[in-house]
Amino acid sequence: MRRLLTISAIVLLGLILAAGAVRYRLRQGITIDSLTIPSLRISRLTIKLEQRLAVTIGELIVSGDTVRFDPETWIPRIRTASRLLQELHIRHFLYHGYSGSLDWVDSTFHLQNDLADLTATLSFQGGIFSFDLERLKARGYDLQVAGSGSYGFRNRRLAFSGTVQGYGILGKADLELQGEAGRLFLRTGDFPGLAAVLAPFPLEQELRSWLTEKITADAMRIEELSLRFRIEQGLPVLDPQSIRGRATLQNAAISFNPDLAPVRVGEALLRWQDDRLDCSLTRPFYRNRSLAGSHVTITNLLGDRPSFVEIRLLTRTRLDRPVLDLLHAYEIDLPLLQTAGYTAADLRLSLRLRDLDLQARGSFSTGRSDWLWEDVPLHCEQAEVGLANSRITIREAELSWEDRLRAGLSGEVDMATRQAHLSADIHSLLLGQGDMTLLRAHDLTQPVVVDFKDHVRIRLPLLAAEILRNGVATTIILRDLRAVRPLVPFLEQIPLAHGNLQATTGDLLRFRFHGVISLLDSALRDHGRPVTDFRFLGNSGPDGAIVSVNEEKITIRLAEKLRIHLKDYGVAINGDQGAAKGLHLSLPTHINAVNSSLQVKGFTIPATSYRADIDGAMIRISATLPSSGTIRAERRGSRFHLVGTGLTAGLVQQVISFVDLEGGRFNVSLWGTEKDFEGYLECREVLVRDKDFVLLNNIMAFLDTIPALATFSSAGFNSNGYQVQKGVAHFRYRHGILTIIDSFSEGTSINTRAKGTLDFSRKTINMEVTLQTLKSLSKVINTIPWVGYAILGKNGTMSTVLQLTGSLEHPEVTTHLSEQAMLAPLNILERTLTWPFRLFGWDNGKKNTQQKQKPATPFPPSDAIPNGGDGAGAH
C-alpha cells in the first residue's frame, strides 16, 4: 500500500513537473512548423500561454468540402475556444477560394479577405454571436458600414442596424439575413446626384445614362428603400420586383432632350416599386410654362426586358415657338403658331432606351384662339386634335380667315409619309378686290390632300386646283376653270368653254398670274369673227390689279374703278342674248376703245373710238364717228338722255331700212324714260328714195290726174326721190301714245308739216299732214280756183291738208291718196323716232315692271345732256 502511495506520489509529482514544464514551455511559446488534421492544414503554429492561450497561425488551409458547420457541433467548440483563447492570429487563410487574415484579441474581431475588411467586438452566449461592428468595408464596393447586430448559429439569422456610407450617400440601414435570403432597409440624408447611388444597381447603360445625366437637383434624399436579395457564391443577388422605395429631389431639373431647355421642378417625388420608378412633379415649368400634373415613369429598371421612359406632359399654354420647339424635338411638327389664346395638351411619350425608339400619344384642344399658318392669320373657335405616333387626327376644328373664310376641318395627317387627307366643310368663303367679288362659296364640302415631303402641295380634287408652297412663294394652279365656275361670279356670267389659271404670291397680298380662257361665244369681233380664245397675264396687289389679254389688245386695270381698254377688237351685242347677257359689274367701270366698231342689236356704229362709264344704275357713253360725228348718251336708273350729232345716212338707214338715204347729216336729242320721253330729230341735205312703199308714186299719180299740176313735179320731188334740204321733228312719247308736237321738212320743190297723235296701245291715229309747194310754183296753182281752195294755204302757197283718223291699219283720209300711200310716212315717222331706243336696248317697253314716272319737262336741262367735257369723256 505504501509502495502504491509512493508510486502515485511519484507519478503525480511527475505530472506536476510535466505540467509545470508544459506551462513553462507554453509561457515561452510552442511552435509547430506543420500540422495536418482532417480538413485542416496548419503551417507555423505558435501557442503561447498568457492569461489564456494566444494562438498564431502562419497559414491555414481549410478544405471546404469536408468542413460542416453543424451548429450542435460548433457551438460547444466555439464556447470552449472562447474560454481557452485569449487571442487568435491567422496571418493567411484560404477557404473556398477566398483568402485573407483574421485577428481576435480580447473579443475584438478583425477580418480582412477578398470580400471585406471587418472590425467588430464579438460576444458569444447561448449560441448567438453579438457584435458591435466598428467598420465593415466591402471590397469592390464604395460602401462602409458600422453598427451592431447578432448572428444565431442555430437559426442562421443575422440582424444588423447601423450606418451606411458610400456611393455618395450617408444613411441608416437595417439588415436581416436568414440563411441565404436577406432584406435591407435604407434611409439617407441629402446627397448631390444619382450617379454614385445607382452604381451598384445592374441597370442598362442607356437607362443609367438617362437617369444620371438627365436628372439633377440641389438636394436628393432617399426617404426609404427596401429590397430583398439572396447570397449566391458569397455575393448578394437582387430581386428587382422586391425593391420598394421613395426619394425626394429639391429644385430639380429634368432634361428630356439635349436640344431643349430642362423642365424645372420645385420638388420631385420618386417611387420605386415592382421594378418601376414613378416620378411625380410638383410645380413643374418649362420656360415659364406650367406643366402641372406631368410625371415621368421608368419601367423594367433591373429586369431582363428593355427599359422604357414613359413621359406624360400636361399643360395649358400657348403653342408658341418654345412649345413647338419642344414638340419638334420629338419629331412632332405642327405647321401652326399660336398667337393668342391657350391650348390644353396631354402628351404621352414612351422612349425605349435600348434603341431610342419613341412612341407618342396625345391630345390637344383649344377654344377661341389666333394662329399663324405660313404667315396667314387664322382664328379658331374650337379644335380637338389627337396624336398617335406619326399620325395626327383632326377630330374637329372650326377656323376662319379674317372675314373671308369660315370652315370646319377634319381628317388625318401622317407625319411619316408627310401627307394629310382632310375634309374641309366651307361654311362661307368670300374673296374680292374692293367691291368686286372674285370667289364665293357657301356650305361646300371639299376633300383636301396635302403633301409636305419637300414643299407643301395642297390638292383640291373636286375643284381641279392645286396650291404649292416652297417656303418663299405660294403658287395656285386652277387646271380647269369649269370646276371652280360655281364659286366665281365672273365665270358664272360668261359662256365658259374651258380655261386654266396659275397665280404666284409671296405674301397672299400680291399675285402674279397667267392663264387661258376659251368661251363658247363672245361679244368681241376680230375682222367680223367672234373672239373666243383669250391668253392673259397680269399682277395684283393691295392697290389693285392689271391684266393684259391677247398681246395687249385688251388691258384691264382694277383699283377703285374697273378700267378696260380695247384695241382693234369690235364689240357686237345682239339683243338679249350673247356673251354679255347677265354680266353685272359691281365696280365703277370705265371702258375705252380705239379702232373698235360697235354693233348693237344688228346696228353697226362705225366708231373710231368710244368711251363708256358704268357705275351701278348709271351708264354713260361717248362715241366718236367718222367725219366728226358723235353719240353721247347717259342713263341713270329709269331716266336717260341721248344726243347724236353728225350722224350719217348709212347709220340712220340701219334703222329706216325701208328707204334709201343718200348724203346728209342727222342730229337727234332724246330725254325721259322708256314710257315717257321727249325729243327732237333733225336732218339736212338728204335724198330720200322710196324703197318698199308707194308714197311718192301715189303722190305723183295724184298730181298727174290734174293737168294743170303737171309742173308740180320737179327734180326735187318726183318718182326718183324727195330731196330734203332740212327737216326737224319735235315729239313726245308717253304711255303708248306718240304725240307729234310739230314736224317740218323743207325740200327743193315741196315742204311738209305734220302734227297729231298715234295711240299704239289702241292702234288709232289722229294726224294732220300739210303738203306745201314752193312759192315759185304757187302762181300756177292759183290759176285753178277749186284746186286752190283745196290745196293752197292762207300764206299764199299751194298746199293740201291730209287728215288721217281711225285705225292705224285702215285710217280714214280726206284726200284721194290711197291708204297704203298715207300710212307709209307714218310708219317712216314711227320707225325714225324709235330707232335710238332699239339701238341702245331701251325699247324693252313690253316689260311692265317699271314704276310710273312724272311727265318729262318739254326741254331737257342744259346740264343734263352728255358732252365731251364731262362724264364719259373726263377720264
Phi, psi and omega in degrees: 000317178296321180296320178298319179295321181295317180296317180298319180295320180295317179297316180297317179297323178297317179296319180296317180295320179295316179297319179295321178295318179296314180300317180297319181295321180294323179293328177281336179101132179248132181240128177242122184292321183209139180215127180238124174230167182307130176073354182229144170226120187244135176236140177055060179272126177236129179238128181224138182259122170244249170285318171227184185286140172245118186246132176234128180242126178290315179210136179231122178245121183251130175273105187291338183289338184251345181275125179242126180269075176277119183305319183293335178271318187277334179298312176299321180298315181294322180298313180296317182296322181294333179281323185276322188273137171262322177205155181220128178233118174246107185294326180205132176228158179225120184212121178054037179084354178261142179233156180176198179224158184218135176227135177224110183229119177048052176069003175263124188249130178228124184233133172230124175212194183292340185261322190206166171235112192233135172229124184207157173260124187249148170218149185228127179203129176062033178080011182237128172274124170252140184216147168250111186274110177285320180200136170223115180240114181281129179286140183085356180230141175276072188214131176225132187235142174218146180160204182222157180187191182209157177222125179262124182290323183291312182264358179052043182250128177249130176233134183215144174217130181182202182255152179232133178223134180144168182053034176079008184234160171223120185204188180246140184227146172235128184236135174233133179225120179242103186066237178263357182260131183226164178217139183236137173241135185220140172223143183230169168271194181288143174218159192274333186205171184265347187301310182289324183296321184273357184303318183283351183272138182279071181270155169300145183299321180295321179292317179300317180296319182296315183292318186279332183263332185269338186245122174228160181201158174293324180207139176235149182210133172270111179288320176196145178211128177229145179205159176246151180208168176231147177268116178233119182055039175082001182239146178282136177240121185283150169257105186303324183289345183271348185288127175231140179188166179214133180220156178235146176235128181258134179050060185269158174229127181243118180261109182276339182209137183295340181271000185241157172291150181287161171276124180268134185230131176296314177209137176242131178251119181256130177237125180250119180202140177053046179058036184220135180244116178256135181238107176268134187251132176252125181055054177279140179222141171239110182051053178067017177248127185290136174242037184304135181092353180285153175203167182233138178230136176241125182248159179057055182293313186242354183284180180282338181287157181298146178277141179236142170253114179259120183244128174240119180250121176246132179202158170229100189210182177269131179279070179265193188301315179301320180289321178295326175296322178298314180293323180297327179298336178253026175061032174248104185251111176261127183279026184234149176232122183274128181250344178206151182089184184227155178234130174271124184237136173232098186248128180240122181243135177238114184248116175275113190291332185300317181235011178058031175286130185246129173244136184231138173223149178179171176217146180227139177217147180213157175256224180293123185201162179243143186222164171238127173239111183050046178068011176263122181285129179234147174246138181241129174278317176196155179200143174228126184230134177250153181231129174222098184056242183269006183251125177253126179250118175268104183281320183199128177211121177254111187240157174213150178238107184049225175254021185262330187219134169229125185207153171257141185232136176210163179139195185232145177238122179258107182287340180287311178273354180058048178224153177225137175240109188237166173231124181252120174263099184277109177285317178204142178217127181214112176238141181200173176238109185066233179268003182268129178273121179263325184211133179213149178202149178218135174049055181245127176258126188226122173291144182229128177243124183242129176240120182231042177297300179254302176237163181281125177233117181249123179248134176244090190301316184293335180260004182050042185238154180214139179237125180247134179230115182255015180094335179248315184228156176245129179245128179250124182241121173251103188284334180216108183294341178296330181291327181262002184304318179297345182260349185245108182305320181299317180292330178294334186270355182241152180281077185288130172267307175192172180172169177211164182209144174226128182231143180233137180217151176256340184221010182062016175242328182239130185233147165242133187215160175203162181175188183223139174228133173241135182248154173287331181208162182206148175278350180273146181230141174233106185056042175085349181259142181298141174264112184241350180249129184228124171253129187225157172207155182181189178211157181217159179202187180301333183268354179144194183215155175224134184229134175248131185237135176049059176057049173067017171289337173230127176235129182239128176240129183237119174216234174289345178222148176268121181243127181237128178243124178252141177219123175070007175248132173274166180235129179233117178245114187252097175061214180275356182257173176116180186292338184268000182295130176080002181281116181247133181256117183274347179254152169305131188233135175239129180242129178233127184227140175231147182050046185226114176284155181235120180240121182236116177052043177089351180260125182262126175254106183283065183285137171284331175197158174206157178228143180220143175235133178232123180219093183065240181275359181262129175232130179226131182225144177221121183237139175257127184254164176301154179057040171070016175282150180219153170227126176232132182215151178213141177225131177232105184065238180268352183261147182218162170221141178217135176226123174238131181231145176064032180286141182276162178297324179299321179291316181292325183294339175297336177270312180265075188282351184267002174230158175259128178246133178232132176068186175082173179226151182232142172235145179219146176217125181227149174203153179131214177238176181297330182258354181208095181220165182222153181189175177233146172230130185227142177218158180216141173049061182239133173261120181254121177253140179283123185250306186250346183244169187249029183301305183294320180298319180291322178296316181293324178295322178297318181292325182291341180287346180244105184303328183290343180263012182300328180286353178296326176290133182213179180296338182266351181208092179206191183292347178276349178145174181241116181272111180259120178282320175200155179202152180210145177225134175246124188216167176213137178241127182214118175049050174085002181243123176262122179250118173275099181295316176192144175214146182210136173227139182241119178252181180288334182228347181210142176245155176230152175215139184212152172201161181145194183226152173230120180260103185283338178285322178266350182058050177235162181223144172215092190227142175240122181240129181247128174256128180236136172275166174284158183297333181295341181252355186294330181293332177291316181294325184293344180286352181242097188302313185292329176287324179298322178296322183281329190251317188288149177258180182290343181277001175092001178267162177278126183209164172218146183248129177251126179250121181245127179218166175094215186284147177293326181286325182224074183287155173265129182238153181264006179245179179269005177290145181293156178300322181297319181291325183281330180285337184301310180298330178293318178296320178298316181296316180297315181293322181295319184286335185259358184296327180298329182287324176291325182297316186255018175074025184254019182257025182280048186289348181284343178277121186259039181259353180284142175283150180293136179251158176290151180302140180290156176290153184301328181230143181289148174300146184297331182269002183265347182275126181302149178214170183289340183273338181240174171062240189296329183278346186270068180219000000 
